[in-house]
Amino acid sequence: MEEQIATHLAWEIEALGDDAIPGQLLAVKKPPALGKPGLTVTGEKLLPQLGEDIPVILGMNVYASEDGLRIYSASFGKIRWQGNRVDVQRVIQITKDVEENIDFDGEVKVSGSVQGKFKIHATADVTIAGSVADAEIDSGGTVEIKQELRNATIIAQENIKSCSAKESSLEAKGYILIEGALLGCKVNGERVICSGRKGIIAGGVVCAKKEINAMTIGSERTSIQTEVKIQQGGNISIHGILYPKVKMILGRRTMIPKRKLKRLTIKAELSGMTTTEYQEPKIEFTPSASQQDTHKQKVKHPQFSPSVIVQAASLEEGKRKGAELLGLPAEGLDGEIISNEYSNRPILRIFPQGASEHWKKEWNEINDIDGPPVDGCFKFENREDGLYLHITSSSGSGKKVSPENIILAAQQQGFIGIDSSKIIAACKTNVPTTVKIGIMQLTQEIGGKVKIDISEDKLKAYFTIIPPQKGNLMLGPEDVLSALKRKGVMVGIKEDVIVAAFKDKQFEKPILVAEAILPPMSQKAQITYRIGSAK
């Protein structure tokens, strides 16, 4: 479907991010059209054929216009595309360790750890940057734990991923991927995979429908009882050592090895157990039950004010683009800048006149009730074109970011050329904000530049790397991409060519970097606008 996005709007996908509010336009579909009539070899007219249609599947918290050609968000959240299906998934961000139970209709992200008898229940994914101990997590999507998992209970409608697990209960409808040891655990999943050199299954009971795969299964210590169980048609694969005394249940048969076995795959066939050379694991993503029951999630035409995010040099240009996308007259629209990250083409929200305060009120209300309070936070990003400030908004009764703290942090880091007025203005909003607040903070000599040339017919674009006369070349592929954007080149960019040019030091000569996507011959349906990231 991505290949059929109209080229003059394709750049919107990358530039506009994946946050949504109620009523925001997510996609525009152009219906299929009749092609040109044909002729038989004898000169008889052949009737034109209708082009192929593109179905857009409505997932959670989205709805369509009456004609089905425009898709809108029905909630605040993150836009997620999976194939032709679109969802708006609400997300809560915990910026520290979890200190109380969480019950949230959406996705939960924890920057810290979950230590203690806390419970997290989420209807979507749960991601924890730290460790989990003595806690319970119940997810309608995938649970990912970046550090150790110990003495915990994890239930996931999709998959479970962790670096290691000890004395825990893990249950998933998809795969369970442990990038290390699985020790003394009770495990049940479609596929259970312990990867890496420390991928050990020792102690406990591990059950899977299709596959169990590990470096080592069992232990030299006979006191550790290990049981692995696979259903009929599945297999158990050992990349390293299978120790004696491991109880292996394959379909209706049981096997207990009496000696060490190495590098083999045991299959549970109807005719009996067979062994082959070790086979690499197969990781397959399983959609959650919430995603499969799409008909329960559809929202029928709620009374939200429509809006669309566009990038434009002026409000008038933004209103013209918004009118085209929303199918509304430009004279009845209004807009406001929501980001100045691209100084020559700011990002604007376009909406019917008088609708701005409506969605701001809803934003404040939803942040008062969505889960525990979350304090706002900020960070600096030093780029080639200046110093940027990223502010993450607070929720509930969490503390807002204060301009005084940001200015103090900038002074402590020795930043120069800071515009305090931009910091103060950015702190007045309670929405995630990115703003340029000063010049680039020099750490070494900066040199070199990129020249962009576009052919007169606008079918091809070239770039030339001009190295500095003195000092080191500080340019990189990302600077070429930025220069292309500033010139308005958004289609057919060959990123591999850019990387190769720097690698091979192809300086001071024009290099073809982008080519137009020529109109297709067929008259298929098209998605002329889409925003949000793929899951």
C-alpha positions, 0 to 999 in steps of 0.5 A: 500500500505504501507504494501507492501513496501520492508522491506530492504528499508522501513526505507527510508520513515522515515529517509529521510523527505519529501522535493523534488527537480526536478527529485528526485525519489519519489517511485519505483514500482515492477510490479505484477508477475505470481504465481506458477502453481497449480494442480486440484484434478485430477492432471491437471495443473492450469495456474498461476495467475497474482498478484494484481496490485497497481495503483500509481496516479500521482498528482501535479508536479510529473511524471512517467518513460516510464514503469510507475515503477518509480515516480519522482518530477517535482518541488521543494516542499513537498511530500504528499501521500494521499492513492496511490496518490502522489503530490509535493506541493510547500511551502512558509514559512512566518516567521513573520506577513504578510505585503503584498499580497501573490499570490502563486502556492502551500502551504502557512505557516505563523508563525505570523498573518495577520492583515490588508487588505491583500490578500492571494491566494494559490493553496494549504493549508494555515496555519496561526499560529496567528490571522486574521483580515480584510483580505481575504484568498482564498485557493485551499486546507484547511485554518487553523487559530490557533487564532481568526478570525475577520472581514475576508473573507475565501474561501477554496476548502477543509475545514476551521478550526479556534478557533473562528470567528466573523463578517466574511464570511466563504465558504468551499466545505468541513467542517467548524470547529470552536473550539469556538464561531461563532458570526455574520458570513455568513457561507456556507459549507458541514458541520459546527461544533462549538465544545467545551463548547464555541461552540456558533452560534449567529447572522448571517446566517449559511448554510450547506449541511449535518450538523450543530452542536453546543453547543448553537444556538441563544442568550437570547438577542432577538435583535440578529437575528440568522438563520441556514439553512440545505439542505434536508436530513441533520440535525441540532444538539444542544448539549446544548441550542437552544434559541427561535426566531432562524430561522431554515430552514430545506429543504423546511420547516421553524421552529422558536422555541418559547421556549428553547430546549435542547440536540436534533437533528432535521432532514430534512426528505422528510416526514417532520422534525423529532427530536431525541436525540443529535447526535455527529458531523461527520467530513469528509475530502473533496478533493479539486477540484485541487486534483480531476482533476488529469489529468490536473496536470500530467507532461510527462517526463520533462528533469530533471536529476534523483536523489534519497536520500539514507542513507548510510555509504559511498559514494560507498554504496550510489551509489550502492543503488542509482543505484538499485533505479534509474535503472542506472549503479553505475559507472555513478553516483555521490553523496554528503552528504546533512545531517550528522544527523545520523553520522554513516549513513549520508544522501546523494543525488545520481545523474548522474555525472555532474548533481549537479550544475544543480539542485543547479542553479534551487534551487537558481532561484526558491527561487528568484521568489517564493513569498515575501522575507523570512529571514532565521532563526535558532534554537538549539535542545538539544538531548541525543547525542549532541546539534543540529543546525537547519537552515531554508533557506532564499528565494528571497532577504531575509537575510541569517543566519550568523554564527556570530549570531548563535555563539553569541546566543550559547554563550548567552545561556551558551552552551559549547563544540561548534564546530564553524567550523560546524556552519560556514560550515552549513551557506554556503548553502542556503538549510534547514540544520540540523547539530550536533554542539556540545556535549549534554548540561547537565542539570542534571545527565544522566544515564542508557543505552540500550542494543540491541541484534539481533538473528543470523537469524536476524528475531528478535531483543531484547532490555534491559534497564540497569538503572544507578547505581546512579542518575535518569534514563534519558532514554526514548522510543526515546533512544531505537528507536535511539539505534535500528537505530544505530544497523540497526533495522528498520523493525517490531519495536513494539513501544507500547512494548517500552513504556510499558517497561518504564511504568512498569519498566521492567529493566535488562531483554531482551524484544522482540521489533522487528520481521521480516516481512516474505515474503508473499505467493502471488506475488503482485505488490510492492512499493519498495521505497517511500518517503514523508508524508501522508496528 
